């Protein structure tokens, strides 16, 4: 076994251990929807709803296959993102080797092994990171096709991008990379049509799937325009004031990159590497800069809607699409043969990044999001009486029950897109000899995000007759189980 293979294996073992130690698992938001849709697909009951999550069949159906084989449990629910995370480290090594050399590939793989964003979300089912993996694989296959003049790799590059698109629609932004690449190279090969062909095959799969289930091949577009845009207009209303728009477009992303816990202090070093690469332009670093810049320009100034200008929300996981080229740019800088870089800056930077990143991952509360609900589950699981709780907490209990039926009911239903009444409430005054689970994170937290959401009066102001039975956590994360006589 070559020394580089040995080092890569050691990096992979370290990466796997780190991800298992800081296992995150389900939350009560996006991932919960993917678990739910995947279970429905495994049972043959899946039908897209009016939200963009349900159109991401590239993540839903593979997870459904896992559920069919292993059932619904924490390990089966999160094995796919873990596989893609580890595979991404291998891909980063090969990208570094292709663009630079084995040393750069190994440094890049090591950096990605503890990059907080990847570690934190490596064990939660979300489409962002698997999609980013296939976007990077698309570039790797394309660059290999360029090097070997291989039609097979051009076509495989397009297929990889198509898979990424089925997972998350943001993959279409790679068209900007290819356009910029053609301009940079000042040439266009007829073989590039093979990339487009591979991509369009999976677009056709999506259109046929949507048509067969909903009767509309463009259902995904309808979801984005009617649901996601409506959500952003209500939730991020500050984007649509003059001052808010200027702040959003020119200040928010740089500030977010430098202070958000999910990135640690990586972007401080990445900015240094980018500045160095711009001053010392080389073919390989130019490709990485093009990759980063065109995607970041669209993330910052682009629109989600083709009808109106709707800025893309600033969310930590969105930067997964520039994770690979950014890490490679930094690795290339750290692998320079310059004596000061080699003897001082490189080992110091790696040590600082490693220790700080592990600290930031430890500080993240992502793995604790549903901790209190999990703690309450043993009590809920053994009850025969009816139990009432909020809609989202019920969804978590459904997941913990393995989507296998239970006696937990939702005392509220909220439809953000309803044209009339958005809330459907249960009158808890009529409920007796039941348990009610009050999750403060939902009762107090959701109204801060959805201004129209409502809960039954008794869930907000607990009646004196309700008897507290069990309590988990404290403050805004507290979960209390009441008996209603």
C-alpha positions as CSV (number, residue, x, y, z in Angstrom):
1,X,0.0,0.0,0.0
2,X,1.4,3.4,-1.0
3,X,2.1,5.9,1.8
4,X,-0.6,8.3,0.5
5,X,-3.2,5.5,0.7
6,X,-2.1,4.8,4.3
7,X,-2.4,8.4,5.3
8,X,-5.8,8.7,3.6
9,X,-7.0,5.6,5.5
10,X,-5.9,7.2,8.7
11,X,-7.7,10.4,7.9
12,X,-10.9,8.4,7.1
13,X,-10.7,6.5,10.4
14,X,-10.3,9.8,12.2
15,X,-13.2,11.4,10.3
16,X,-15.5,8.5,11.0
17,X,-14.7,8.5,14.7
18,X,-15.2,12.3,14.9
19,X,-18.6,12.1,13.2
20,X,-19.8,9.2,15.4
21,X,-18.7,10.9,18.6
22,X,-20.6,14.1,17.6
23,X,-23.6,12.3,16.1
24,X,-26.4,14.7,15.5
25,X,-29.4,12.7,14.1
26,X,-32.9,14.0,13.6
27,X,-34.2,17.5,14.2
28,X,-37.8,18.7,14.3
29,X,-37.6,20.6,11.0
30,X,-36.2,19.7,7.5
31,X,-34.8,16.3,8.2
32,X,-38.0,15.2,9.9
33,X,-39.8,15.8,6.6
34,X,-37.3,13.7,4.6
35,X,-37.7,10.9,7.1
36,X,-41.5,11.1,6.8
37,X,-41.5,11.2,3.0
38,X,-38.9,8.4,2.8
39,X,-41.1,6.2,5.0
40,X,-44.1,6.9,2.9
41,X,-42.1,6.0,-0.2
42,X,-40.9,2.8,1.4
43,X,-44.6,1.9,1.9
44,X,-45.7,3.0,-1.5
45,X,-47.7,5.9,-0.1
46,X,-45.6,8.8,-1.1
47,X,-47.1,11.8,-3.0
48,X,-45.4,15.2,-3.3
49,X,-47.0,18.0,-1.2
50,X,-47.0,21.7,-1.8
51,X,-43.5,22.2,-0.4
52,X,-40.1,22.0,-2.1
53,X,-38.8,19.3,0.3
54,X,-41.1,16.6,-1.2
55,X,-39.7,17.1,-4.7
56,X,-36.2,16.1,-3.7
57,X,-36.6,12.5,-4.8
58,X,-32.9,12.0,-5.2
59,X,-32.7,11.8,-1.4
60,X,-36.2,10.5,-0.6
61,X,-36.1,7.3,-2.7
62,X,-32.6,6.2,-1.7
63,X,-33.5,6.7,2.0
64,X,-36.8,4.8,1.3
65,X,-34.7,1.8,0.1
66,X,-32.7,1.9,3.3
67,X,-35.9,1.9,5.3
68,X,-37.2,-1.1,3.3
69,X,-34.0,-3.0,4.1
70,X,-33.3,-2.0,7.7
71,X,-36.5,-0.4,9.0
72,X,-36.9,3.0,10.6
73,X,-34.3,3.7,13.3
74,X,-31.6,6.3,14.1
75,X,-28.8,4.4,12.4
76,X,-30.7,3.6,9.2
77,X,-32.1,7.2,9.0
78,X,-28.6,8.8,9.0
79,X,-26.3,6.3,7.3
80,X,-26.6,7.9,3.8
81,X,-25.3,11.3,4.8
82,X,-22.5,9.7,6.7
83,X,-21.5,7.7,3.7
84,X,-21.6,10.8,1.5
85,X,-19.5,12.7,4.0
86,X,-16.8,10.1,4.1
87,X,-17.0,9.7,0.3
88,X,-16.5,13.5,0.1
89,X,-13.2,13.2,1.9
90,X,-12.0,10.6,-0.6
91,X,-13.2,12.7,-3.5
92,X,-11.4,15.8,-2.1
93,X,-8.2,13.8,-2.0
94,X,-8.6,12.8,-5.7
95,X,-9.5,16.3,-6.7
96,X,-6.4,17.7,-5.0
97,X,-4.3,15.0,-6.6
98,X,-5.8,15.7,-10.1
99,X,-5.4,19.5,-9.8
100,X,-2.2,19.7,-7.8
101,X,-0.4,16.6,-6.2
102,X,-0.9,13.9,-3.6
103,X,0.4,16.1,-0.8
104,X,-2.3,18.8,-1.5
105,X,-4.9,16.1,-1.8
106,X,-4.0,14.6,1.6
107,X,-4.0,18.1,3.3
108,X,-7.4,18.8,1.7
109,X,-8.8,15.5,2.9
110,X,-7.5,16.1,6.4
111,X,-9.0,19.6,6.5
112,X,-12.4,18.3,5.3
113,X,-12.3,15.5,7.9
114,X,-12.8,18.1,10.7
115,X,-14.4,21.0,8.9
116,X,-17.2,21.9,11.3
117,X,-20.0,22.3,8.8
118,X,-19.4,18.8,7.4
119,X,-18.9,17.1,10.7
120,X,-22.0,18.7,12.3
121,X,-24.4,17.7,9.4
122,X,-22.7,14.4,8.5
123,X,-25.2,12.4,10.5
124,X,-28.5,14.1,9.6
125,X,-30.6,13.4,6.5
126,X,-30.5,16.6,4.5
127,X,-30.0,16.9,0.7
128,X,-27.5,19.8,0.8
129,X,-24.4,17.8,1.5
130,X,-25.1,14.7,-0.7
131,X,-26.0,17.2,-3.5
132,X,-22.8,19.2,-3.0
133,X,-20.9,15.9,-3.2
134,X,-22.3,15.1,-6.6
135,X,-21.7,18.7,-7.7
136,X,-18.0,18.2,-6.8
137,X,-18.0,14.8,-8.4
138,X,-19.4,16.4,-11.5
139,X,-16.4,18.8,-11.6
140,X,-13.9,16.0,-10.9
141,X,-15.3,13.9,-13.8
142,X,-15.4,16.9,-16.1
143,X,-11.7,17.9,-15.4
144,X,-10.7,14.3,-15.8
145,X,-12.5,14.2,-19.1
146,X,-10.6,17.4,-20.1
147,X,-7.3,15.8,-19.2
148,X,-8.0,12.4,-20.9
149,X,-10.3,13.7,-23.7
150,X,-12.8,11.0,-22.6
151,X,-16.4,11.1,-23.8
152,X,-17.3,8.6,-21.1
153,X,-16.2,11.1,-18.3
154,X,-18.0,14.0,-19.9
155,X,-21.2,12.0,-19.9
156,X,-20.6,10.7,-16.3
157,X,-20.1,14.3,-15.3
158,X,-23.5,15.2,-16.6
159,X,-25.1,12.2,-14.8
160,X,-23.5,13.2,-11.6
161,X,-24.9,16.7,-11.9
162,X,-28.3,15.2,-12.7
163,X,-28.2,13.2,-9.5
164,X,-27.3,16.3,-7.6
165,X,-30.3,18.1,-9.1
166,X,-32.7,15.4,-8.0
167,X,-31.4,15.9,-4.5
168,X,-31.5,19.7,-4.5
169,X,-32.4,22.1,-7.2
170,X,-29.5,24.5,-6.5
171,X,-27.4,22.1,-8.5
172,X,-28.4,24.0,-11.7
173,X,-26.0,26.7,-10.6
174,X,-23.2,24.6,-11.9
175,X,-24.3,25.8,-15.4
176,X,-22.7,29.1,-14.3
177,X,-19.4,27.3,-13.6
178,X,-19.4,25.6,-17.0
179,X,-20.2,28.9,-18.7
180,X,-17.4,30.7,-16.9
181,X,-15.0,27.8,-17.6
182,X,-15.7,28.1,-21.4
183,X,-15.1,31.8,-21.3
184,X,-11.9,31.3,-19.3
185,X,-10.6,28.6,-21.7
186,X,-11.9,30.5,-24.8
187,X,-13.0,27.3,-26.3
188,X,-16.1,25.1,-26.6
189,X,-15.9,21.4,-27.4
190,X,-18.8,19.5,-29.0
191,X,-18.2,16.9,-26.2
192,X,-19.6,19.3,-23.7
193,X,-23.0,18.4,-25.0
194,X,-22.5,15.0,-23.4
195,X,-22.5,16.8,-20.0
196,X,-25.8,18.5,-20.9
197,X,-27.2,15.2,-22.1
198,X,-26.3,13.3,-18.9
199,X,-27.9,16.1,-16.8
200,X,-31.0,16.3,-18.9
201,X,-31.6,12.5,-18.6
202,X,-32.2,13.0,-14.8
203,X,-34.3,16.1,-15.4
204,X,-36.5,13.9,-17.6
205,X,-36.7,11.4,-14.8
206,X,-38.0,14.2,-12.5
207,X,-40.5,15.5,-15.0
208,X,-41.9,12.0,-15.6
209,X,-42.1,11.3,-11.9
210,X,-43.9,14.5,-11.2
211,X,-46.3,13.9,-14.1
212,X,-47.0,10.4,-13.1
213,X,-47.9,11.4,-9.5
214,X,-49.3,14.9,-9.7
215,X,-50.3,15.2,-13.4
216,X,-48.0,18.2,-13.8
217,X,-44.4,17.7,-15.0
218,X,-43.4,21.1,-13.7
219,X,-44.8,20.5,-10.2
220,X,-41.4,21.3,-8.6
221,X,-41.4,24.7,-10.2
222,X,-44.9,25.3,-8.9
223,X,-43.8,24.4,-5.4
224,X,-40.9,26.8,-5.5
225,X,-42.9,29.7,-6.9
226,X,-46.0,29.2,-4.7
227,X,-44.6,27.8,-1.4
228,X,-40.9,28.6,-1.0
229,X,-41.3,32.2,-2.3
230,X,-44.3,32.8,0.0
231,X,-42.4,31.4,3.0
232,X,-39.4,33.8,2.3
233,X,-41.6,36.8,1.8
234,X,-43.2,36.2,5.2
235,X,-40.1,35.0,7.2
236,X,-37.5,37.2,5.7
237,X,-39.5,40.3,5.2
238,X,-36.5,42.5,6.1
239,X,-34.9,41.5,2.8
240,X,-37.6,43.5,1.0
241,X,-37.0,46.9,2.5
242,X,-34.4,49.2,0.9
243,X,-32.1,49.1,4.0
244,X,-32.6,45.4,4.5
245,X,-31.9,44.6,0.9
246,X,-28.7,46.6,0.8
247,X,-27.5,45.0,4.1
248,X,-28.5,41.5,2.8
249,X,-26.6,41.9,-0.5
250,X,-23.4,43.5,0.7
251,X,-22.8,42.6,4.3
252,X,-24.6,39.5,5.5
253,X,-22.6,36.7,3.7
254,X,-19.1,38.0,4.7
255,X,-20.2,38.5,8.3
256,X,-21.9,35.0,8.3
257,X,-18.8,33.3,6.9
258,X,-16.5,34.8,9.6
259,X,-18.7,34.4,12.7
260,X,-21.0,31.4,12.3
261,X,-20.0,28.4,14.4
262,X,-20.6,26.0,11.6
263,X,-17.5,27.3,9.7
264,X,-15.2,27.6,12.7
265,X,-12.4,29.9,11.7
266,X,-11.8,28.2,8.3
267,X,-12.8,31.2,6.2
268,X,-10.2,33.4,7.8
269,X,-7.6,31.1,6.3
270,X,-9.6,30.5,3.1
271,X,-9.7,34.2,2.4
272,X,-5.9,34.4,2.9
273,X,-5.5,31.4,0.5
274,X,-7.9,33.1,-2.0
275,X,-5.9,36.3,-1.9
276,X,-2.7,34.5,-2.5
277,X,-4.2,32.5,-5.4
278,X,-5.5,35.7,-7.0
279,X,-2.0,37.3,-6.8
280,X,-0.2,34.1,-8.0
281,X,-2.6,32.9,-10.6
282,X,-2.2,29.3,-11.8
283,X,-4.3,27.2,-14.0
284,X,-5.5,24.9,-11.2
285,X,-6.3,27.6,-8.7
286,X,-8.0,29.7,-11.4
287,X,-10.5,26.8,-11.8
288,X,-11.2,26.7,-8.1
289,X,-11.6,30.5,-8.0
290,X,-14.1,30.3,-10.9
291,X,-16.0,27.5,-9.1
292,X,-16.2,29.5,-5.9
293,X,-16.8,33.0,-7.3
294,X,-19.6,32.2,-9.7
295,X,-21.6,30.2,-7.1
296,X,-21.1,32.8,-4.4
297,X,-22.1,35.6,-6.7
298,X,-25.4,33.8,-7.4
299,X,-25.9,32.9,-3.7
300,X,-25.5,36.5,-2.9
301,X,-27.2,38.4,-5.7
302,X,-29.3,35.7,-7.4
303,X,-33.0,35.0,-7.1
304,X,-35.1,32.0,-6.1
305,X,-38.0,33.0,-8.3
306,X,-38.0,33.6,-12.1
307,X,-41.0,35.9,-11.7
308,X,-39.8,38.2,-8.9
309,X,-36.5,39.1,-7.4
310,X,-36.4,36.9,-4.2
311,X,-32.9,36.9,-2.6
312,X,-31.7,33.5,-1.4
313,X,-31.9,33.2,2.4
314,X,-28.6,33.0,4.3
315,X,-28.4,29.6,5.8
316,X,-25.2,27.9,7.0
317,X,-25.7,24.7,5.0
318,X,-26.0,26.6,1.7
319,X,-22.3,27.1,1.7
320,X,-21.8,23.3,1.2
321,X,-21.7,24.0,-2.5
322,X,-18.4,25.8,-2.2
323,X,-17.0,23.6,0.5
324,X,-14.9,21.4,-1.8
325,X,-13.2,24.2,-3.9
326,X,-12.6,26.3,-0.7
327,X,-10.9,23.5,1.1
328,X,-8.8,22.7,-1.9
329,X,-7.7,26.3,-2.3
330,X,-6.6,26.4,1.3
331,X,-4.9,23.0,1.0
332,X,-2.9,24.2,-2.0
333,X,-1.8,27.3,-0.1
334,X,-0.7,25.2,2.9
335,X,1.2,22.7,0.7
336,X,3.5,25.3,-0.8
337,X,7.3,24.6,-0.6
338,X,8.0,28.0,0.7
339,X,10.1,27.5,3.8
340,X,8.0,29.8,6.1
341,X,4.7,28.2,4.9
342,X,6.1,24.7,5.2
343,X,7.9,25.0,8.5
344,X,5.7,27.5,10.4
345,X,2.4,28.5,8.8
346,X,1.2,25.1,7.6
347,X,1.6,23.1,10.9
348,X,0.4,26.1,12.9
349,X,-2.7,26.6,10.8
350,X,-3.5,22.9,10.8
351,X,-3.2,22.7,14.6
352,X,-5.2,25.9,15.2
353,X,-7.9,24.8,12.7
354,X,-8.1,21.3,14.2
355,X,-8.4,22.2,17.8
356,X,-10.7,25.1,17.2
357,X,-13.0,23.1,14.9
358,X,-13.4,20.3,17.4
359,X,-14.3,22.9,20.0
360,X,-16.9,24.5,17.7
361,X,-18.4,21.2,16.9
362,X,-18.6,20.4,20.6
363,X,-20.3,23.8,21.2
364,X,-22.9,23.3,18.5
365,X,-26.3,22.3,19.8
366,X,-27.4,20.6,16.6
367,X,-27.1,17.2,18.2
368,X,-29.2,18.3,21.1
369,X,-32.2,19.8,19.2
370,X,-34.6,17.1,20.1
371,X,-32.8,15.9,23.2
372,X,-35.7,16.7,25.6
373,X,-38.3,15.0,23.3
374,X,-36.1,11.9,23.2
375,X,-35.9,11.9,27.0
376,X,-39.7,12.1,27.2
377,X,-40.3,9.3,24.7
378,X,-40.0,6.3,27.1
379,X,-42.9,7.8,29.1
380,X,-44.9,8.5,26.0
381,X,-44.2,5.1,24.5
382,X,-45.7,3.1,27.4
383,X,-48.9,5.1,27.8
384,X,-52.3,3.7,26.7
385,X,-54.1,7.0,27.3
386,X,-54.4,9.6,24.5
387,X,-51.6,12.1,24.3
388,X,-51.8,15.6,22.8
389,X,-48.9,17.8,21.8
390,X,-48.0,20.4,19.1
391,X,-47.8,19.3,15.5
392,X,-44.0,19.2,15.2
393,X,-43.4,17.4,18.5
394,X,-46.0,14.8,17.3
395,X,-43.9,14.4,14.1
396,X,-40.8,13.7,16.2
397,X,-42.7,11.1,18.3
398,X,-44.0,9.5,15.0
399,X,-40.4,9.2,13.9
400,X,-39.3,7.7,17.2
401,X,-42.2,5.2,17.0
402,X,-40.8,4.2,13.6
403,X,-43.9,5.6,11.8
404,X,-45.7,2.5,13.1
405,X,-48.9,4.1,14.6
406,X,-49.3,5.5,18.1
407,X,-51.7,7.3,20.4
408,X,-50.2,10.8,20.0
409,X,-52.4,13.5,18.6
410,X,-51.6,17.1,17.4
411,X,-53.5,19.8,19.2
412,X,-52.7,22.3,16.3
413,X,-52.2,22.2,12.6
414,X,-50.7,25.2,10.8
415,X,-50.9,25.8,7.1
416,X,-48.7,28.7,6.1
417,X,-50.2,28.8,2.6
418,X,-53.9,28.8,3.4
419,X,-55.8,31.6,1.8
420,X,-58.2,31.8,4.8
421,X,-57.7,30.4,8.3
422,X,-54.1,29.0,8.7
423,X,-54.7,27.3,12.1
424,X,-56.7,24.3,13.0
425,X,-56.9,23.9,16.8
426,X,-58.2,21.3,19.2
427,X,-60.2,22.6,22.1
428,X,-58.3,21.1,25.0
429,X,-61.1,22.1,27.4
430,X,-63.1,19.1,26.1
431,X,-60.2,16.7,26.7
432,X,-60.1,14.7,30.0
433,X,-58.2,11.8,31.3
434,X,-55.4,12.5,28.8
435,X,-51.8,13.6,28.8
436,X,-50.6,16.8,27.2
437,X,-47.0,17.3,26.3
438,X,-45.9,21.0,26.3
439,X,-42.7,21.6,24.3
440,X,-41.5,25.2,25.0
441,X,-39.2,25.2,22.0
442,X,-42.3,24.9,19.8
443,X,-44.9,26.9,21.8
444,X,-42.5,29.8,22.4
445,X,-40.1,29.5,19.5
446,X,-42.3,28.9,16.4
447,X,-44.3,32.2,16.8
448,X,-40.9,34.0,16.3
449,X,-40.6,32.4,12.9
450,X,-44.2,32.1,11.8
451,X,-46.1,35.2,13.0
452,X,-49.5,33.7,12.1
453,X,-49.1,30.4,14.0
454,X,-51.5,29.8,17.0
455,X,-51.8,27.2,19.7
456,X,-54.8,26.3,22.0
457,X,-55.1,28.8,24.8
458,X,-54.6,26.0,27.4
459,X,-51.2,25.1,25.8
460,X,-50.0,28.7,26.2
461,X,-51.5,29.4,29.7
462,X,-51.5,26.1,31.6
463,X,-54.7,25.6,33.6
464,X,-54.2,25.0,37.3
465,X,-56.1,21.8,37.1
466,X,-53.4,20.2,34.9
467,X,-51.0,18.1,36.9
468,X,-47.3,18.1,35.9
469,X,-46.1,14.5,35.7
470,X,-42.7,14.6,34.1
471,X,-40.3,17.4,33.2
472,X,-37.3,17.4,30.9
473,X,-34.8,20.2,30.3
474,X,-35.3,23.7,31.3
475,X,-36.1,27.2,30.0
476,X,-37.2,27.5,26.4
477,X,-36.2,23.9,25.7
478,X,-38.2,22.5,28.5
479,X,-40.7,19.6,27.8
480,X,-43.4,19.1,30.4
481,X,-45.9,16.3,30.5
482,X,-49.2,17.1,32.1
483,X,-52.1,14.9,33.1
484,X,-55.5,16.4,32.4
485,X,-58.1,14.9,34.8
